[in-house]
């Protein structure tokens, strides 16, 4: 699943930086956790395509790219989406 997330976000957002982390091990015993993991993920994506876009709409962009996985496999997705300029100013 991590590879699928990575591939789809790279294809759709042409990121300068992308980090995908499987956080499933932190949710053992919680709702949506599955044996073998791959249910809870965090992504950090830095893309020029986020310029001029609100944080909510950035999240919507990521959700749209991963819509099939969100209805079938991914239970939770934490998203940090920034432009390169925002990262440089942090």
Secondary structure as UniProt FT lines:
FT   HELIX           2..13
FT   STRAND          17..22
FT   HELIX           24..27
FT   TURN            28..29
FT   TURN            31..32
FT   TURN            35..36
FT   STRAND          40..46
FT   HELIX           48..50
FT   TURN            51..52
FT   HELIX           55..65
FT   HELIX           67..72
FT   STRAND          76..82
FT   HELIX           84..89
//
